[in-house]
């Protein structure tokens, strides 16, 4: 009861759902029965699939439709896709469910660590930016008439206005540095000139294509474990892969004829990043030399995620140094103009008269 109440107040967790499915499979339930039983709690990520299965619909189309419904969440869509593949293959889904839950647990822990690092960077930037507003609020609270005198004097009013403008520019600059460090895309990131200016002022944005390759490679490895051929596994996983890499996989899947592997290499060699090239090389080796593809894809996914974690930590450390530039050029001068100059002018006026 306590677990169910806790889940109602948290976001849906696919790892807990997979563990419940594994428990149901161990107890002798079929995959359909285990999914229906797991999705009984409110907010379950498997609720759409469970409703269709409870209505008597076929299990494979129901799971694929639910995966398409959760396409924005890579973990849920890939888990549902893998369940659908194993249901279609007719094998024992328990080993895949257990392995997938373990891998998603490690992925969740890595994302929590990355989120902690990015939160630290954001809080550090915000703490620096609160210096001027906090001082102004202190002055307003302690001496409301004094702030009125500040704004009534043209010189101090101009100093406060310029200081607030510099403070706003510093906030924008520091925010751009933090967003570049954590790899968050911007609305105008595709414009070459703006991208170049952003790279100079805030640093290069960390590409996300390697993360897309890692997610697709891991999902495809589970599909291969279900007994699918490499071309069939690619066609199954491609609709649920995300981003630029997912679009390239979909084009490659549409161009594949029989056991041909040239379409994969042609589609992926146009992408930036080492991950896409290595994915194409692993697929080509499996098709031409008979090398097992699933272990190579899992190794690729693990390596890309480890490298992404290291790169994120390095970018955040660089961001902590880069924010010193707008701090010295904009934020500290803003504090002097908006806070110290009016106090100095007010003090001189008090002394003079």
C-alpha positions as MATLAB code, in Angstrom:
seq = 'XXXXXXXXXXXXXXXXXXXXXXXXXXXXXXXXXXXXXXXXXXXXXXXXXXXXXXXXXXXXXXXXXXXXXXXXXXXXXXXXXXXXXXXXXXXXXXXXXXXXXXXXXXXXXXXXXXXXXXXXXXXXXXXXXXXXXXXXXXXXXXXXXXXXXXXXXXXXXXXXXXXXXXXXXXXXXXXXXXXXXXXXXXXXXXXXXXXXXXXXXXXXXXXXXXXXXXXXXXXXXXXXXXXXXXXXXXXXXXXXXXXXXXXXXXXXXXXXXXXXXXXXXXXXXXXXXXXXXXXXXXXXXXXXXXXXXXXXXXXXXXXXXXXXXXXXXXXXXXXXXXXXXXXXXXXXXXXXXXXXXXXXXXXXXXXXX';
ca = [
       0.000    0.000    0.000;
       2.806    2.413    0.885;
       4.539    1.685   -2.420;
       1.389    2.398   -4.392;
       0.749    5.642   -2.552;
       4.314    6.742   -3.222;
       3.990    5.986   -6.915;
       0.885    8.113   -7.191;
       2.881   11.162   -6.216;
       5.939   10.383   -8.366;
       6.488   10.340  -12.090;
       5.954    6.960  -13.759;
       8.998    4.709  -13.348;
       9.511    2.105  -16.057;
      12.169    0.336  -13.973;
       9.662   -0.492  -11.220;
       7.170   -1.629  -13.854;
       9.725   -3.961  -15.435;
      10.614   -5.431  -12.067;
       6.915   -6.077  -11.396;
       6.636   -7.777  -14.799;
       9.645   -9.947  -13.966;
       8.024  -10.941  -10.659;
       4.828  -11.850  -12.507;
       6.703  -13.924  -15.079;
       8.541  -15.802  -12.323;
       5.231  -16.624  -10.676;
       3.980  -18.277  -13.865;
       1.976  -15.453  -15.466;
       2.073  -14.883  -19.183;
       3.490  -11.655  -20.549;
      -0.024  -10.322  -21.192;
      -1.143  -11.111  -17.639;
       2.025   -9.657  -16.130;
       1.588   -6.358  -17.998;
      -2.083   -6.078  -17.016;
      -1.194   -6.799  -13.388;
       1.672   -4.296  -13.389;
      -0.385   -1.464  -14.890;
      -3.050   -1.666  -12.187;
      -1.454    1.148  -10.160;
      -2.296    4.747  -11.000;
       0.176    6.571  -13.231;
       1.843    3.438  -14.551;
       3.744    3.928  -17.836;
       2.215    0.651  -19.053;
      -1.386    1.787  -18.501;
      -2.131    2.424  -22.232;
      -0.872   -1.017  -23.185;
      -2.667   -2.703  -20.269;
      -5.997   -1.145  -21.216;
      -5.693   -2.502  -24.758;
      -4.613   -5.935  -23.537;
      -7.446   -6.095  -21.002;
      -9.854   -5.398  -23.863;
      -8.573   -8.508  -25.652;
      -6.509   -6.836  -28.367;
      -3.380   -8.555  -29.774;
      -0.337   -8.052  -27.591;
       2.205   -7.036  -30.253;
       0.177   -4.190  -31.879;
      -0.884   -2.979  -28.425;
       2.704   -2.758  -27.188;
       3.883   -1.051  -30.371;
       1.057    1.490  -30.165;
       1.941    2.200  -26.531;
       5.611    2.627  -27.517;
       4.593    5.175  -30.137;
       2.485    6.940  -27.492;
       5.553    7.293  -25.233;
       7.963    8.163  -28.035;
       9.125   11.270  -26.165;
      10.466    9.080  -23.331;
      13.274    6.892  -24.630;
      13.292    4.495  -21.673;
       9.563    3.712  -21.833;
       9.354    3.472  -25.628;
      12.417    1.221  -25.879;
      11.119   -1.045  -23.075;
       7.732   -1.430  -24.766;
       9.421   -2.050  -28.120;
      11.573   -4.815  -26.585;
       8.529   -6.417  -24.933;
       6.747   -6.366  -28.286;
       9.710   -7.989  -30.038;
       9.919  -10.776  -27.471;
       6.165  -11.309  -27.598;
       6.362  -11.625  -31.386;
       9.364  -13.976  -31.246;
       7.621  -16.218  -28.719;
      10.680  -16.782  -26.528;
      11.112  -16.397  -22.794;
      10.970  -12.627  -22.060;
      12.159  -12.926  -18.431;
      15.939  -12.639  -19.083;
      15.408   -9.629  -21.329;
      13.115   -7.933  -18.804;
      15.636   -8.442  -15.986;
      18.575   -7.249  -18.084;
      16.628   -4.235  -19.324;
      15.640   -3.254  -15.771;
      19.281   -3.434  -14.666;
      20.495   -1.335  -17.586;
      17.762    1.261  -17.108;
      18.667    1.428  -13.411;
      22.280    2.240  -14.288;
      21.124    4.740  -16.877;
      18.826    6.379  -14.312;
      21.695    6.655  -11.818;
      23.935    8.248  -14.461;
      21.236   10.765  -15.346;
      20.704   11.594  -11.671;
      24.439   12.262  -11.316;
      24.429   14.443  -14.420;
      21.380   16.312  -13.122;
      23.179   16.938   -9.821;
      26.165   18.385  -11.677;
      24.007   20.648  -13.818;
      21.985   21.761  -10.787;
      25.196   22.768   -9.046;
      26.242   24.834  -12.069;
      22.845   26.542  -12.329;
      22.662   27.339   -8.615;
      26.172   28.774   -8.670;
      25.290   31.134  -11.525;
      22.028   32.178   -9.875;
      23.760   32.896   -6.572;
      26.117   35.312   -8.318;
      23.242   36.996  -10.114;
      21.284   37.553   -6.881;
      23.911   39.914   -5.487;
      22.549   43.154   -6.954;
      18.787   42.405   -6.547;
      19.318   41.265   -2.951;
      21.171   44.468   -2.063;
      18.490   46.632   -3.679;
      15.756   44.787   -1.780;
      17.706   45.313    1.438;
      17.909   49.053    0.756;
      14.194   49.247   -0.042;
      13.301   47.392    3.153;
      15.615   49.421    5.397;
      15.161   52.907    3.896;
      12.213   53.314    1.485;
      12.691   57.075    1.384;
      16.301   56.616    0.433;
      15.389   54.657   -2.692;
      12.935   57.405   -3.606;
      15.747   59.950   -3.331;
      17.918   57.704   -5.524;
      15.355   57.587   -8.259;
      14.648   61.296   -7.998;
      18.265   62.253   -8.684;
      19.111   62.045  -12.442;
      22.660   60.826  -11.887;
      21.756   58.047   -9.499;
      18.735   57.111  -11.611;
      20.986   56.723  -14.633;
      23.489   54.679  -12.623;
      20.762   52.339  -11.351;
      19.309   51.958  -14.850;
      22.667   51.171  -16.439;
      23.444   48.755  -13.612;
      20.188   46.882  -14.091;
      20.825   46.640  -17.851;
      24.305   45.242  -17.230;
      22.821   42.838  -14.694;
      20.345   41.571  -17.303;
      23.064   41.131  -19.912;
      25.182   39.266  -17.386;
      22.268   36.968  -16.574;
      21.760   36.166  -20.257;
      25.481   35.546  -20.796;
      25.882   33.319  -17.754;
      22.719   31.419  -18.627;
      24.089   30.749  -22.111;
      27.331   29.420  -20.601;
      25.466   27.012  -18.314;
      23.130   25.818  -21.098;
      26.076   25.161  -23.381;
      27.801   23.167  -20.644;
      24.816   20.900  -20.021;
      24.140   20.461  -23.738;
      20.715   22.074  -23.805;
      19.774   23.123  -27.373;
      18.619   26.638  -28.136;
      15.871   27.873  -30.405;
      18.273   29.530  -32.862;
      21.025   26.923  -32.610;
      20.724   26.046  -36.291;
      21.694   29.538  -37.528;
      25.430   29.380  -38.370;
      26.230   32.981  -37.383;
      24.429   32.750  -34.045;
      26.000   29.369  -33.378;
      29.470   30.835  -33.992;
      28.807   33.802  -31.704;
      27.482   31.482  -29.019;
      30.558   29.261  -29.305;
      32.840   32.278  -28.773;
      30.926   33.743  -25.824;
      29.577   30.647  -24.099;
      31.481   27.676  -25.493;
      30.416   24.947  -27.874;
      27.191   23.110  -27.157;
      27.760   19.460  -26.360;
      26.302   17.283  -29.184;
      23.598   14.784  -28.233;
      23.966   12.417  -31.181;
      26.156    9.992  -29.201;
      23.395    9.646  -26.600;
      20.923    8.925  -29.397;
      23.268    6.266  -30.806;
      23.674    4.671  -27.361;
      19.915    4.409  -26.799;
      19.273    2.938  -30.262;
      22.209    0.504  -30.032;
      21.081   -0.820  -26.661;
      17.487   -1.275  -27.826;
      18.635   -3.028  -30.998;
      20.828   -5.405  -28.957;
      17.767   -6.551  -27.005;
      15.875   -7.036  -30.269;
      18.719   -9.204  -31.563;
      18.601  -11.273  -28.372;
      14.960  -12.019  -29.144;
      16.056  -13.841  -32.291;
      15.658  -11.160  -34.964;
      18.115  -10.807  -37.803;
      20.144   -7.575  -37.917;
      18.070   -6.100  -40.748;
      14.806   -7.020  -38.999;
      16.061   -5.637  -35.683;
      17.032   -2.400  -37.411;
      13.591   -2.101  -39.000;
      11.960   -2.756  -35.617;
      14.013   -0.247  -33.617;
      14.290    2.560  -36.190;
      10.771    4.013  -35.663;
      11.489    4.491  -31.943;
      15.005    5.947  -32.232;
      15.119    9.656  -31.534;
      16.779   12.711  -32.964;
      18.937   13.055  -36.041;
      20.303    9.549  -35.649;
      16.783    8.135  -35.480;
      15.849    9.888  -38.720;
      18.939    8.437  -40.398;
      18.073    4.939  -39.142;
      14.556    5.247  -40.512;
      15.894    6.251  -43.932;
      18.365    3.356  -43.845;
      15.663    0.898  -42.815;
      13.466    2.016  -45.682;
      16.312    1.533  -48.175;
      17.461   -1.901  -46.980;
      16.665   -4.716  -49.413;
      17.230   -8.240  -48.146;
      20.612   -8.513  -46.439;
      22.063   -5.359  -47.960;
      24.016   -3.222  -45.495;
      25.109   -0.406  -47.775;
      22.076    1.731  -46.890;
      23.086    1.871  -43.225;
      26.608    3.042  -43.981;
      25.393    5.589  -46.534;
      22.840    7.051  -44.124;
      25.049    7.188  -41.038;
      28.327    8.363  -42.558;
      26.748   11.781  -43.142;
      26.279   12.298  -39.389;
      28.806   13.863  -37.058;
      30.209   11.955  -34.126;
      32.131    8.767  -33.598;
      29.085    6.818  -32.395;
      27.222    6.845  -35.711;
      30.322    5.713  -37.623;
      31.002    2.871  -35.187;
      27.363    1.779  -35.319;
      27.591    1.525  -39.106;
      30.914   -0.348  -38.874;
      29.489   -2.863  -36.376;
      26.442   -3.450  -38.559;
      28.571   -3.929  -41.674;
      30.864   -6.372  -39.855;
      27.889   -8.397  -38.677;
      26.398   -8.576  -42.165;
      29.606   -9.371  -44.048;
      31.761  -11.306  -41.558;
      29.140  -12.854  -39.336;
      30.425  -11.084  -36.202;
      27.846  -11.129  -33.352;
      26.184   -7.734  -33.429;
      24.470   -7.574  -30.016;
      27.688   -7.595  -27.882;
      29.249   -4.973  -30.126;
      26.212   -2.700  -29.804;
      26.107   -3.063  -26.010;
      29.816   -2.293  -25.789;
      29.284    0.757  -28.010;
      26.375    1.989  -25.877;
      28.349    1.631  -22.635;
      31.396    3.384  -24.068;
      29.366    6.288  -25.454;
      27.544    6.810  -22.162;
      30.776    6.725  -20.173;
      32.370    9.214  -22.526;
      29.274   11.433  -22.357;
      29.435   11.484  -18.543;
      33.120   12.425  -18.589;
      32.517   15.143  -21.178;
      29.623   16.575  -19.159;
      31.758   16.819  -16.014;
      34.565   18.511  -17.969;
      32.186   20.998  -19.617;
      30.656   21.965  -16.279;
      34.111   22.555  -14.787;
      34.955   24.768  -17.764;
      31.657   26.628  -17.306;
      32.554   27.441  -13.700;
      35.618   29.250  -15.068;
      33.842   30.863  -18.035;
      31.220   32.525  -15.812;
      34.026   34.617  -14.299;
      34.151   36.623  -17.545;
      30.565   37.988  -17.424;
      30.918   38.220  -13.643;
      33.882   40.598  -13.981;
      32.687   42.482  -17.062;
      28.978   42.878  -16.308;
      27.706   41.606  -12.944;
      30.233   43.325  -10.656;
      30.067   46.645  -12.562;
      26.276   46.365  -12.347;
      26.537   46.016   -8.565;
      28.818   49.048   -8.351;
      26.563   51.218  -10.543;
      23.198   50.145   -9.133;
      24.185   49.901   -5.459;
      27.456   51.560   -4.504;
      27.336   54.667   -6.724;
      23.949   55.838   -5.351;
      25.192   55.272   -1.797;
      28.374   57.213   -2.530;
      26.453   60.089   -4.163;
      23.946   60.138   -1.299;
      26.771   60.233    1.222;
      28.423   63.178   -0.513;
      25.152   65.062   -0.616;
      24.642   64.418    3.089;
      28.137   65.687    3.887;
      27.716   68.779    1.719;
      24.538   69.845    3.156;
];
